[in-house]
Amino acid sequence: MLPVDDFIIIGAGISGILMAKHLSSSGATISLLEAGSYFNRHTYPRKEIDANSQLYWGGGIELNQTANIGFLRPKVVGGGSIVNQALLDRFDHEALSSWKQESNISFFTEEQMKPWYEKAESSVNIQEIPAQYRNANANVFINGFEKLGFKCSPLKRAQSQCQYEKGNDCIECLAGCRLDSKQSTAITALPQALKNGVKLMSQFEVTHFERSGDIYLVHGKSQSGEYKRLRAKKLILASGAIGNSKLLLNSKYANTNKKIGTRFYTHPQFMSLGLYDQEIAAHKGPFQAMKSDEPHFRVNRFKLENVFAPPVGLSMLLPGLGIKHMRAMKKLRHYACVEVAIRDQIPGQIKTTTNGKVQIAKSVSGEDKISYKKGEKVIHEIFKSTGAKEIIDGELSIGLHLMGGLCIGDNASKDIVSPDFSLHDDKNIFCADSSIFPNAPGINPSLTIMALSLMASQSILKQSGHS
Ligand SMILES: Cc1cc2nc3c(=O)[nH]c(=O)nc-3n(C[C@H](O)[C@H](O)[C@H](O)COP(=O)(O)OP(=O)(O)OC[C@H]3O[C@@H](n4cnc5c(N)ncnc54)[C@H](O)[C@@H]3O)c2cc1C
């Protein structure tokens, strides 16, 4: 007979690992299942192209149905905290009040979220990139903002010892930090979870689950193709917005709830490049240091950040083919790069095909396109005011804040997850990751995912009678 765990957690990303740590502190038995591999600082891939194929679903990028939005979906123990920019921001009044309105949940206020944000922040080191180490790309951004009279401010990053004085290049940070400086959940929470007895199974993709009496049977396959079943009394869905919707749809929950996979948001981003006579080397040094801090940008639902331009990523943005493309790539060191990210209002939908594959319907249109164009106009002004000779706008939109599909709210006919983090349709399945976001906040999501996962862990322990 298969053993029965108290909990199976599906997905070892930001939410999954944090919940594993906190739930296991009560003595609960937990299996933590992750489709991606378990790397450490010595084994992360070193080359951009290897990182794309080894740390992401779809070999690096997945596309919407019309192939004009690329989704970056992490597949690795630590999830997004391994590959992301590690920028942590609390939600402002605007984001939380729109969540409160959408979900009718009273704890979405700055005051009620404050203790959970404090807990989340105290579990990691948070730093700004010191002014003397900002790279030339960040300085183009700052100069442009000054010239245009706009406000920008330093980004807060979850990092502890980046050793800039030794000339470190952060480009490697997006493929897993080999200094263990980046505060991924793989280093901040997983070691304690493993000490508490959590059984981590990496390279194990859950295909679907079913209920058998009071027990859940979770089906999955290992990288070598071996099928396996596990059993637990309760399930935690932590496989991200696309992963969770896919699982529920393939586990036939969609038969009872047609809202699964709807209200999917991505903060679509577009990168623009400015070509300068002088060398910028946007891919060198600490890359992402500054963000826009201009109230009228927020009202117009966009924000700007100075981003880096890694060679493979850049090659996808530059137009043209053959010799034209090669000539453009030769100027790599002379491009500055700024991105506009939109707080999207028009949601997409995650669906699955009859053979269980994901299909994503999502577009940038209407109001969202207007926000994008406003942001792009400011980027052009930044480049022009700082001496760019040419401006190239990337045509492919990137979605890397993948949110929704299992939205939280008190209305069982509209929402999937209830205010106590269990599903409206099944009180023994819980979720607190990016899939519960009721709409796009327009702010980096990770810190709020951490705060909600801590809040959910406490609520689940209370509900399950664990101390
Ligand atoms: C390049 C990049 C940069 C980003 N920068 C920032 C940033 O600076 N700040 C910020 O706040 N956010 C950033 N984000 C977004 C942020 O990382 C995500 O919002 C966050 O990781 C989502 O957390 P999660 O717990 O919901 O899911 P994830 O962290 O994505 O974890 C989900 C895990 O579940 C696993 N999984 C999925 N399906 C299955 C299955 N069927 N079986 C087993 N395992 C499964 C996945 O492999 C994954 O490891 C960035 C994202 C990317 C890709």
The ligand as a Gaussian input file, in Angstrom:
#p B3LYP/6-31G(d) Opt

LIG

0 1
 C       12.922000      36.221000     -16.210000
 C       11.957000      36.543000     -15.111000
 C       12.170000      37.665000     -14.332000
 C       11.269000      37.973000     -13.306000
 N       11.562000      39.025000     -12.476000
 C       10.774000      39.247000     -11.397000
 C       11.137000      40.223000     -10.430000
 O       12.185000      40.841000     -10.518000
 N       10.302000      40.425000      -9.377000
 C        9.148000      39.711000      -9.222000
 O        8.417000      39.956000      -8.252000
 N        8.801000      38.772000     -10.111000
 C        9.591000      38.498000     -11.170000
 N        9.270000      37.489000     -12.038000
 C        8.023000      36.737000     -11.802000
 C        8.117000      35.782000     -10.612000
 O        9.320000      35.060000     -10.646000
 C        6.904000      34.843000     -10.624000
 O        5.751000      35.650000     -10.542000
 C        6.939000      33.870000      -9.462000
 O        8.049000      33.016000      -9.553000
 C        5.668000      33.027000      -9.410000
 O        5.747000      32.246000      -8.243000
 P        4.892000      30.927000      -8.104000
 O        5.199000      30.343000      -6.785000
 O        3.495000      31.266000      -8.436000
 O        5.406000      29.974000      -9.280000
 P        6.873000      29.566000      -9.733000
 O        7.907000      30.242000      -8.917000
 O        6.923000      29.741000     -11.207000
 O        6.931000      28.012000      -9.380000
 C        6.100000      27.054000      -9.980000
 C        6.878000      25.746000     -10.070000
 O        5.952000      24.700000     -10.341000
 C        6.556000      23.782000     -11.219000
 N        5.513000      23.023000     -11.929000
 C        4.633000      23.503000     -12.838000
 N        3.818000      22.523000     -13.263000
 C        4.200000      21.397000     -12.615000
 C        3.736000      20.055000     -12.626000
 N        2.712000      19.672000     -13.395000
 N        4.369000      19.137000     -11.848000
 C        5.408000      19.510000     -11.046000
 N        5.893000      20.777000     -11.005000
 C        5.286000      21.709000     -11.768000
 C        7.369000      24.663000     -12.151000
 O        8.355000      23.903000     -12.807000
 C        7.898000      25.725000     -11.195000
 O        9.178000      25.408000     -10.697000
 C       10.130000      37.162000     -13.078000
 C        9.930000      36.020000     -13.863000
 C       10.832000      35.704000     -14.864000
 C       10.584000      34.466000     -15.680000

